[in-house]
């Protein structure tokens, strides 16, 4: 209706400007009574023309992300819709730009190398020191780049400081790797491989799956020449096409399959061409796949748009039979698909002017995916051939490519409801030949669109892939982007953009060290203040005293003490009062342990045990020799103690001990019953080196278990995380792990393994990985 009204208005303006057109007999000229008003009419026409221009001008959201494109063989970027272009490279040898999930980095090809550069053009560097790279792909949810070089698969972060090989060369079966594809949740990478004979001939082909941690999974294939296409949007099935063992046969199309380990393959389409933009999984995670179905290498005939799901064998045809389609693209919510279509031209064309005119008829259409299909034309300018539509993150706009009759390539935005397009990039060069390969062009070599934060999982967002539904909320995670709290529904919310803090028990405040002073930050108001302001002292290692609200226990030392790795003197501060108390007289080798009675602090001086009473200021030596050990080797020669921790009821005090436990000098965990003067050695090990003193064991909320981290041990099988029954009746080795944190109900133990967050379920001690690039910081009882 709006378009018809605008056409009528424009026509009215034209007629008004030109005078009234009369049809009838010729009459003698007469004075024009309107001559006196010609200037007023011109003014009125100008005003109406301005109104029409305003109504016709496209309107887009002010922030549609960032565009990267190739112009003159260089990578350029600009903010959409109206930002100024900025050039990132200058040598004219670049293509295939790819944004990282955070939008902070671009990877791109420079010949056979892959380079990365920041979005502002700084820090350009070749990946793998300039090695030849045959395939590369960003993880879907974080700034990690997977790439293939020398027949091996690697994963690296943007600055190259973390580089891991995930698929190694096999001396038994030399092979080369082909295309790679991340699973949508970033938990697995699929890759093509091709086994080679001693003289380099291909003898076997297959597809493998590997996790970012290096765990491999084999895939049974129904075909001998599998081509990796990708994954379904829900990450359940692999999409694989039959390579037909012949490039010539493949050029005319081949079947597309959905594969799931240990299940029969599901054929999704009997024939499709082997182009990345001919198969599009639903990004909304429904498992549906849009496919350009139809055989024959000519892209201008026998190409229908279908959607099909592995759970259903019946495809839904969305395009009419008289149209040849390409490049389907889902809206973010999966409700619509944009695609390219032109009238089907049959098989008689082979090139020349008639084929050019046929391809110039390509337009952008949008069709609904539910209910009877009703395709709508979005573009219709006969001066252009329209290609490769892409949706904005909010579904309001489409970015697409245009080629004019001279073969010049430009980029445009148009409302997804239709309207007048707006040009956003004048020219992409070097432009591909208009014919491509029988009408198909790999447009993605020329551009990429970072569509903003709502289109991605934040690069450093702690993705909770396996978080059980019955885990209580309140877990606080640390990531490179700050602290996140897991609320109800297992959705993380960022609470602070820094890591070096210690949360208060109620989660409302945090303390950190800056310039050797203690600082307090209010997590609600974000106000910060210096608590100590002591230029002559160095303060570190603060912790809250849960039983004494508003009180900090930390270490301090004179600035010229030179105590090296030792943490200093025990110091206590009440935040509400402008005072602090230095308790210790000698350096401590480990962190203190404030008691649940709100009055006692266990700590060490030179790795000898002491108890400090806040109420009367007494300093009481703690003598392990005064306790009777009920089990284990006797006598125990305990030379050092440190890292104390109290049971929740205050009856037991655990220390990390060092001494001769009957097998030479060892480290071990001792639990001391302060009521009965009896003790128990729960676990001991021979350290590989003395080095840093081990951290404290962590009690479960009910006092029945301790989580203890064994550091570098002479036997590597002993290193890692143990959970030990406080009465010595049970012990479970959880493997590598550190930073244990108990849930408030005591059922779950969160810990860090490598770079990822894991959970151990106390009911059977089953383990599961729940977040990547994250570690536990605290578990708040009141989330």
N, C-alpha and C positions, 0 to 999 in steps of 0.2 A: 504494500500500500504506500509506504514511504517513497519507494522508488518511482511508482506511477505518479505520485503527487509532485515529485521533483521534476520528472519529465514534463508534466503539464506546466509547471512554473517556468521552466527554461523556455518552453515553446511560447508561452505568453510573453516573456521578456523579448524574445526575438521578434514576434509580431509587433509588439509595442514599439520596439526600436526602429522597425522598417516601415511602419505605417500600416493602414488597413488595406488588405488586398480585396478588391471588388471584382466580381465577375458579371458582365452584362454588356450593354451597348456602349459604344464610345461616346463621351460627352465632351463638350467644350471645356477647356481649362477654366478654373475659377479660383479666386483667391483662397488660400489655405487658412481657415480660421484658427488652426492650431499653431501657426508659425510663431505666434507670440509666446507660446508655452514650450517651445522645443528645448530650451535650456532646462526647464523644470522636469521635462520628461527624461532628459539625459541623466539628470541627478537621480530621479526615481529609479531608472534602469540600473544605474550603478549600485544603488542601495540594494535592490532586489538581487542583482548578481552576486553581491557580497554575501547576502543571506544564503543563497544557493550554495556558494562555495563553502560557507561554514557548515551547512547541513551535510554536504558531500564529503567533507574532510574526515578521514578515518580517525578514530579515537582509540587509543590502546592504554593499558595500564602503564604507569610511569616506570616500572621496574620489571622488565621481562628477561633479566639475566644478561649474559654476555655471549656475543657471537665471535667465533674465530673462523677466518676464511683465508683463502690463498689469492693473492693479487700480485702479479708479476713474479710468481714463484716464491714469494715471501709470505710469512704468517702475519696477518693483521687481526686486531681485536677491536671490538667496540661494544659499548653498552646499548642494549635495545630498550626502547625503539629509536632513540634519537641521540645517542652518544657520538663523540668525535672518534674517528678511526685512529688507532695507534699501531705503528709498525713494530714488530718484535724481532724480525730477522732482516738481513740485508744482502744475502748472497744469492738469492734467486733460485735456490735448489731445494725448496721445502714443499711438503704436501702432507696430507692426512693428519690434520690437527685433531687432538683429542683432549678434552678437558678432564682434569681430575675431579673426583666427586665434590671436593670442597670448593672448586672454582678458583683455587689459588695457583694451580699449575697447569701447564699445557705440555703434552708430549706430542711429538711430530716426527715425521720422517725427513731425513736429509740424506738422499741417496739410499744406501743400504744400512745407514746408521739410524738410531733413534735418539733424539735429544729431548731434554726437558728444560722448561724455562718458566719462571714465575709470570703470573698474569700481567705484571707491570713491566716485563721485559728484562728483569734482573736475573742474575744467577743462571745463565744458560750453560748447559753442560751435556756432553754426550753420555748416554747410558752405557754402562759396562766399558768405560774408557774408550768408546768408539768402536767396539766390536760389531761385527755384522749381526743384525737382528732380523729374523725372518717373520716374527709375529710379536705383537705386544697388545696388552689390554689392561686398563685400570680396573681395580676391584670396584664393585658397585657401591660400596659404602664407606670407603676410606682411601686415603692417598697412598695406595700400594700399587706398584706396577709389576705385572707379570710379563715376562718376555722369553722368547726362545732364541738361543744363540749357541752355535756349535753342537746342535742336536741335544741340548739340555734346556730344562725349564728353570727359570730363576724368578724370585720375587724380591723386589727392592723398594725401599721408601724413596721419597723424592730427592733427598740429598745424598743417597747412596751409602749412608752410614750403616744401614742394616740390609745386608745382602745374603740371601739364602738360596741354595740350590735345592729344588724340590724334585726334579726328575733328572737322574744322572745318565750318562752314557753307559751302555751295557756292553762289556767285552764279549759276552757270550753271543749276543745278537746285535751287531752294529745297526743302528737305526737313526733316522732323522725324524724330527718332529715337525708337524704342520700347524694348522690353525689351533687356537686356544679359545676357551670361553669360560668365564666365571659363572658359577651358579648365582642366581639373583640374591641370595643371602650372603654371598662371599665366603661360604664355608668350603667350597670345592672348586677345582678347576678341571675342566675336561680338555683333553688334547688329542690330536691325531698323531699316530706314529706309523712309521713305515720301516719294516725290517729289510736289511740289505745283505746281499750275498758278498763274499770276499772281493768280487770285482765291482761292487757298487750297484748291482742290479736290484730293484725292489723284488722281494720274495714274499713278504707278508705285510698286511696292513691291519690297523686296529685303532681303537680309541681307549684311552686310559683316563682315570680320574684320580686326582691327588688333592689332599687337603693342604692348606697353607702350612700345616705343621709337618707335612711330608708323608702322611699315611696314604698308601696307594690302594686303589680299588679297581679290579678288572671288570670289563664289560663284555658280555657275550653278545656277539653280533650276528644278525641273520644274513649279512652280505659280506663279500670278500673285499670290497673297495669302499669302505665307509667314509663319507665326508661329514665332518662336524658342522652342524648348522647353529646349535646353541642349546638352550634349555627352555622348557615351558616357564611361563611367568610365575608359577607357584614353586618352581625349583624341583618338581617331582620327576619329570621325564627329560631325557636327552632327546634332542632333535637331530636326526641323522639322515642324510640323503645317500642314495646308491650312486657311487661314482661310475658304475658300469664298466670299469676297467678300460675305458676308452673315452678320451676327450671329445672325439667326434660324436659318439653316441650321447654322451652327457650333454652336449650342446643343444640337443633336441629335447632335453628333459628326462627326469627319472623319478622314481617313487621317493616320497618323504615318509619317514618312520618316527614314531615316538618309542623310546626304549626305557625300560626300567629294569634294574638288575634282577636277574633270576625270573623274569617274566617273558612271555612271548611278545615280540614286537608288534606294534599297532601301526598299520598303514594309515597315514592321515590324508595323503593325496596320491593318486596313481602316477602323476607326473607334474613336476614343476621345474623351472629353470634354476640353475645353480647360482643365484644371485642373492646377496645378503638382504636386499630390500624386497625380495619376493616372499619371505617368511617372517611374520611379525607376531611374537607372543604377546598376549594381553598383559600390560604392565600392572593392571589391578590385581593380578594374582589369581585369576579364575581358572587358569589352566588352558583356556582357549587359545587357538592359534589362527591367525589370519594368513591365508596362503593364496598366492596367485597361481591357480591351477590351470594346466593345459600344456600339451606338448607342442613341439615345433620351435625352432630357434628364433623365429620372427616374433619380436615383442609386440607387433601391431595386429596380431590375429590369434584367435583361440586362447584368450587369457581371461579367465573368470575369477572374480574374488569370492572366496569361500571362507567361512570360519568353521573350525572343527576342534573338538576336544578329545583327548585320548580316552576319556570316560564314555564317550558316545561315538558310535561309528557313523552317524548320519551327519554329513556336512550341511551347512546352511549356505545357500548361494545368495550373495548380496548384490551382484551386478547383473544387468540385463544381458541377454545373449548377443546383442548387436554391438556391444562395446568391448574393447580390449583394454585391460587394466594393468597397472603396475604400482609399485611403491605404497602398499597399505601402511597406515600409521594410526595407532589407537589413540583415542583421547585418554587423558590420565585416569578417568573413572571407568574406562572400558565401555562406555555407552555408545560411542560413535567411532567410526573409522573414516579417516580421510584417505583418498587415493587419487591416482591419476588415471584418466580414461580418455579414449578417442574412439570414433566409430571403427568397428572391425573392418580391416582393409583386405582380408583374404590373403592367400598365399602367392598371388601373382606378382607382387612387388619384389624388387631386388635392389633398389637404389634409384638414383636419379631424382628428377624434380617431383614426380608424382609421390614418391616416398617422402620427400621433404615436406610436401604439402600435407600429407597424412599425419606426419609427426607434429607439424605446426598446429594441428587440431587438438592436441592434448590439453585437457583442462583439469582443474581440481574439483573433486566431488566429495561430499560428506554423506555417509549413510548410517542409519541407526543399526545397532547390533541386536536389539530385542524387538520382537514383533515383526510384522510384514515390512520388508526393506523398502525405504523410500529415499532413494539417492537424490541429493540436491546439488546443483552446480554452484560452486563458490566463485570461480573465475570465468571469464568469457571474452577476453580481449583478443581479437583475431591477429593482432600484431605480434603475439608472443606464443611460444610453446611453454606450457607450465609443467613442472616436474617436482618430485620429491618433497611432499608436504611433511611438516613436523609441527606438533602441537606445543603450545606454551604450557607452563606448569599448571595454570588455572583453567586451561581449556578455552580461554577467550579468543585466542589468536592462532593463526597458522603461519609459519615461516615456509616459504617455498622458493624454488628456482625458476627463473625465466630465461629463455633463449629467444632472441629476436631473429628475423629472417637473414641477418648477416652473421649469425652464429655467436653473437655477444651474450655473455652470461651475467645475470644480475640476481640479487636477492631481494625478496619482497615480504612484507607482512600484510595479512588480510584478516579481518574478523572471521571467526569460525561460523558466524551466521551469514557471512557474505557482505559485500560492500566494495568500496573503492580501495584497492591495495595501495600500500605505501612502500616505495623503494627504500631499502636500508643499506644496500651495498651496490655501488655503481657497476663494478666489473670484476669478475673472477677470471684470472689468467694464470697460466696458459689455459685457454678454453679447450675442452675436448672437441673432437670432430662431431658434427651434428648427427652423423649416422651411428656412432658408437659401434656396438656389435649387434647388428640386426635390430637396431633401435633401442638398445639398452646401454646406459652410461653409468659408471660407478661414481655417482655424484658425491658420495661421502668422502672421497679423496680431497674434496675442495672445501669442506666446511664442517664445523661442529658447533653445537649450541648448548651452553650451560644455562639451564633454565631456572636456576635459583634454588634456595634451600627447601622449598616445598616439593621439589622434584626428586630429592635425594635424602638419604640418611646422612646426617652431618658426618664429615670425614672422620671426626674423632668421637662420634657418638658411641656410647657403649651398647652395641647391638646385643640384645638379650635373646639369643637364639634358642636356648634350651631352659629358660627360667620356669621352674615348676609353678603351677597355679596356686599350690598350697604353701608356698614360701611366704612368710610374713613380710610386709613392706618395711621400708626404712633402711635398707642396705645402701650405704654410701660408697660410691665407686670413684676411684681416681682414674683419669685418662690424661692424655697430653693436652686436652682442652680444658681441664679443670675438674671440679668435683660434681658428681651427679648423684641424685637420690632417687631410688626406685620406689615409686609410690604404688598405690592400689592399681591393679590392672597391669602391673609389671612394666609401666612406662617410665623411663628415666627422665628426670628434670634437672637441668643444670642449676646448681645452687651457688657456685663460685667459680671464677675463671682462673683460679690459681690452685696450686697443689701443695705447697709447703706449709700446710696448716694442720693444727690439731683441733678437732671439733670438741665443743663442750658436750657433756652427756645429754643435754636436751636438744642439741643441734642448733641452738640459736646464736652461738658465738663461736669464734675460732681464734686461736692464738698462733703466731708465727714469729720467726726470727728474721730481722732485717737490720743490717749494719751492726750486728752483735747485740742488739737490743730486742726485748720482747714487745711485740705489738698485738693489740686486740682489735678484731674486726667484728662488728655486729652484722650478722647475716641477713637481718631484716632491713636495717637502714643503710647498710654498707659503710657506715662510719668507722674510721680507723683511728687508733691513738697509741702513742708510745707508752708502755707501762713502766719501763725501767729508766730509760734515758740516763744510762750510766757509762760515760765514755771511758772510764778507767777499768770497766769489767767487760768480759766477754760472756754472753749468756747463750745457752743452747738447750736443746732436748726437752722442751716443756711438755708436761702432761697435766691433765686435770685430776683433781682429787674428787671422785664422784661422791664420796660420803661427806665431803665438806664443801658444799657449793660455793663457787666463786673463789676457789683456792687453787693455785698453781704450784706444782712441784717441778723444779728444774735444776740445772747446774750452772754455776758461774765460776769464773776464774779471773785472776788479775790479768790484764792485757799483756804483761811481760812474763807470765809464768812459764810459757814454753813447754806445756805438758804434752804436747803432741796429740795422739789419738785419744788420750784419756779425757773424760768429759767434764771434769772439774769438781767443784764442791757442791754438796747438796744444799739447795736453797728453796725456801718456801715463801710464797707471797699470797696475801689475801687481797684480791683485786679491789674490794670495796674500801680498803684502808690503805693509806699511803705509806706502807712499810713492807719490808721483806726481811727474812731472817736467814742468815747463812749458818747452816747447821754443821756441815762437815769441816774438818780441819785438815784432811788429806784428800787427794784426788780420788774420784770414783772411776772404776773401770766399766761400769754398766749403769743402766737406768734404775732409779729407785722404784720401790713398790709401796704406794700409799695403801693403808689398810682400810677395810670396810667399817672399822669402828670410828673413823673420823678423828683418831687421836695418834695413831702409830704409823711410822714410816720405816720400812725395812730398806736398807741400802748398804753399799759396801764402801769401805775406805781402803784403797790399795788391795781390793779383792779380798778383804776380810769383812765379815758380817757385823752389822750393827742394827739396833732398833732405836728410833728416836720417838720420845713421847712429847707430843705437842703441849699437853696440859701442864706438865711440870718441867719441861725442858731437859729431862734426863736422857742421857746417851748410854745405852746398854749394849755391851758386846754380845754378839750371837755366836755361841760356841757349838759347832756341830758335834764335837767330841762328847758333849754332855748328853747326847741322844743315843738311844739303843736302836740299832738297825735290826729290823725283824727278819729280813731275808737278804740273800745275796752274800757275797764273799765278806768274810770278817778276818782280821779287823780292817776297817777302812781308814786309810790315811788321807784325810781331806786337807788339802793345802790352801785352796782358794775357793771362795764362793762369790756369786754375783747374780745379777738379773733376778731379783726376788719377785714372787707373785703370790698373792693371797687367795685362798679359797673364798667363795662368796660369803660364807658364814664367819670367816675370820679365824677358824680353828686351825687350819693348816697353812703352812708357809712353804712354798716350793722355792728351791734355789738351784741354779746351775752350779755344779761343783767340779773342781779339778783336783786330781790326786791319784794315789795308787789304790786301785780297787781290787787288787789281787792279780792284775794282769799287766802291771806297769802303769805309767802315767796315762790317765784317760780323762775324758769329760763325761758327765752324767747328770741326770735329773734326780734330785733328792726331794722327798716330801716329808716335812717335819710336823708332827702332831704336837702343838704347843700345850695341849692339855695333859697328855700322857707321857711326854718326853720320849716318844718312840718315833722312829723314822724308817723310810723305805727308799731304796735305790730302785728307780723304775727302769731306767735305761742308761747304758754307758757305751761309749765308743772311743776308739783311738783316733784322735784328730790328725789330719794330714799335716797340718802345721798349727802352731799355737795362735798366731795372728790375733784377730779381733775376738773379743769375748762373745760367746753365743747369747742370743736374746732370750727373754723370759718365756717360760711356758704360759699358755693361755687357758684359764679354767673355763669350763662350761658353766652356764648360769646355775645349774643344780649342784655343782661341785663334784660331779661323778667322773669327769673326764678332763684330761689336759691335752692340749695340742702343743706339740714340741717339734721344733725344727732342728734337725741334725745338719750341721754345716759340713765343711770339707772333712771327709773321713778317709782313713787309710783304705777302707773297703768302700768303693763307690756305691755298692748296693745298699749301704746304710744311709747314704745322704738323702735328705728329703724330709717329708712331713709324717710324723707319727701322731696317733691319738692313743693315749694311755689311760687305762682305768686307774683312778687315784688310789684304789686299794691294791693295785698290782695284779688283778685277776685277768685282765685282757690287754692286748696290744694289737693295733692295726697299723700297717704301713701303707700309706696312701700314695707313695711314689714321690716324684719331685714336687716340691711346693714350698711356699713361704707366705708370710704375712697372714696367718690364720685369724679369722674373726668369727665368733659364734653368733647365731641368730638369738634374739631374746628368748625364744621358747626352747633353745638348746638342741633342737633337732638338726639344724643345718650348720655346717662349717664351710664358710667361704674362704678361699685361699687363692694365691697366685701361682700359676704354673707357666713358666716361660713369660710370655707377654700377655697371657689371657687369664680370665677369671673362671674359676671352677667352684663347684659345690660338692660337698660330701654329705650324703644322707645318713644320719646316725642309725636309722633303721636298716641295717645291713651294710652300711658304708659304701653304697654304690656312688660312683663318681659321674659327674657330667660337666661338660664345658658349657658355660652360659653366656659369656661375653668375651669379645676380642679386644685386645689392646686396652685392658682395664685391670684394676686390682682392687681388693677390698680395703676400705679405710676405716669404716665403723658400721655398726648396725644399731640404729636408733630404736629404742623401745616405743617411742611415740612419734611415728612418721608424720 
